[in-house]
Amino acid sequence: MSNGKLEKRWKLFLNNFLSNYSIAFVLIIVTIVMSVISNRFFTISNLFNMLRAVSIFGIMAFGLTFVIIGGGLDLSIGSIMSLCMINVILLQPHGVFFSIIITIILGLFAGMINGVIIGKIGANALIVTLSTQILFQAAALIYSGGFNQLGDPDSPFNIIGSGSVIGIPVPILILIGVMIISQFILSNTVFGRRLYITGSNKRAAYTLGIHTSNIVMSTYMISGFTCAIAAIVLSARLTSSQPTSGAQYLFDVFTAVILGGTTLAGGKGSIFNTIIGILLLGVISNGMMVMSVSFSYQQMIKGVILVLAVIYDSYVRERQLAR
Amino acid sequence: MQGKSGIYKFIMNQRLVIIVLVLIIVLSIVRPAFLRINNLRNLLLHISTNGIMAIGMTIVLISGAFDLSIGSVMSLSGIIAIMLLPYLGLVFSILVASIGGAFCGFFNGIIITKGKVNPFIATLGTMVLIKGLCLAMTNSEPISPDSDVFGVIGWGEISGIPNPVIFLVMISIAAWFILKYTNMGRNIYSIGGNEFSCRLAGINVNKYKVIYFTFCSFLAALAGIIVSSRANIGSAVLGDNAPLIIIALVVLGGTSLYGGRGTIFGTILGLLIFGLIDNGMVLLGIYSYYQFIVRGTIILFVILADTLIGERR
């Protein structure tokens, strides 16, 4: 008798878990499969390796989560990152602290350009960030003259990229820091709650007396800010910067956010979702690297997994609606 | 007052035509070389492959969807055509390549309609998937055909008009006809306008959507074969920049990103504006990095103008 009840409960729990945390479930399965296939996968050093690899696009993914919850899109993140990378390396001679501050301001400013045009004027986010992507990329190319910029290998700046505090690499600490702050902003502040309302129904939010244009503008500034942070971490790690290196992260960032289940329609999504997305992408890339899959096949497998995950996710959500 | 607003309305409605004319006049005054036959030929050749893809994208955008995978499809078809050339000969290798491209679109359509996935995400996924396939097929190296036969498609001409331009003209006329005079074409607008009521009205929305995606990818494959033929190379990165530029010029031509609005004529105008700007910048000798700035600024201003004018109405 009680056995049957327990079974029912277990079934209910499993059902709930599968529908609410479908991607988390995929993450667990992929992790298990990877650890069975390769015994080098599930080690502390490899875990750190993986987290350090995801930290760059992970930081940006948190910023993009804000934008997408607000109902927008930001395709210019890669270019903002490139521009910030060039800036932070070129300003090194003027002092480490100074260069970091200016780079963060630059990122915020680039985000503000997007934000003003999209939030205040109300232009279409896709096309605006598409054109600012071209603009910022061109700015990075002109700023650097089209050449790779090398930093000083002995500068204390490099600690941000390759140092570690009590055994944990600094990029991972920064990733966790950005994560905690984002989570706090989204769930514990007035801004966060207003952001969700704005994303799900802009007109209703406006009628309620929320300055929707300011909210939307700030999301792009947050995105620009995270791009600047990611740029600082990456250039400190490489002690150099390329004027086009940001472009390759665009796809990873979007994949992470969308895999996590943040819908492009706006109003939905959370930092937890994005973490799951980031980790899933990281586990897949890392696992393939551990198994020494060639780069071209890695791309293909990533694409297949993204498509499958998205179909699975929409299938689960569909079933949830039907019930 | 009435007359004034009439003229104002006319200018606003025909603003793309006016921009094209102004660009042509300005360029021919500043650089007389612009009007040479060779340059005009070049201009048309330059825009023709983008134009072929833009027409497919117009149809997909009007139906309220989105296709980011066209760049990868473009690379894929070129690679398939070049790889099969020694075995199947020119005609059949091209046929297989375009069918392969069309199949990618079919796949997109099935995922989006049956899987009920957002088109943006679905095609983002297939974009990476197909690009990975291209990289795997070519071992991440550009491949080139052994014989010169392949060049005929891109370099050949009929009575002085280059083949790609003829393709573009034929395809745009066909697309215009389909949009205007067939059930399928009119359904594109109604599906883009309100998908739900189309379903209620008994239109098989899913079937049509799959057809639109297949058509769009087919055109992308065709463009890919032409580009590969002209460059005499098949490469996985051939179409990397294509989707964003194509979407930008289609939207510039007045097609709504939210579906339901847009014309082939508008797309051609958007295409001409982009082509004229590119051509003009080359004639004026503008450094390539600054060309990016000019292009980005122009898209931005057009979008701003469109938003502001739309609000005033």
Interface residues (C-beta under 8 A of the other chain):
Chain A: L75 I117 I121 G122 A123 N124 L126 I127 V128 L130 S131 T132 Q133 I134 L135 Q137 A138 A139 L141 I142 G146 F251 F254 T255 I258 T263 L264 A265 S294 F295 S296 Y297 Q298 Q299 M300 I301 K302 G303 V304 L306 V307 V310 I311 S314 Y315 E318
Chain B: I111 G115 K116 V117 N118 F120 I121 A122 L124 G125 T126 M127 V128 L129 I130 K131 G132 L133 L135 A136 N139 S140 A236 L244 I247 A248 V251 L257 Y289 Y290 F292 I293 R295 G296 T297 I299 L300 I303 L304 D306 T307 L308 E311
